[in-house]
Amino acid sequence: MNTNTGGADCRTQRDQLLMYYKEGHKSISRTSALSKLGIANLPEIVRQLRVRGIPIRSEKVEKVGRNGKKVTFTKYVYEAET
């Protein structure tokens, strides 16, 4: 049963991501989006925002993982007007 009656908890994932950026966060990765915002398919949400004219660029990042091996992932950088 859905007991949600509206308010801030009814924001779409697009709204949540845009608010996250506008709160001062410059970028986000898929793992951060899932843990912080509950967004499982970040690339799709970013695509939808781009279609609406929101300036977000993709940036490949390489790091050494916990197992000592190189990992590559994408972070999505909000390019807010300054």
Protein Blocks (a to p, Z undefined) as FASTA:
>chain_A
ZZbggdjklpcfklmmmmmmmnopabdcfklmmmmnopablmlmmmmmmmnopacddddd
ddddfkopacddddddddddZZ
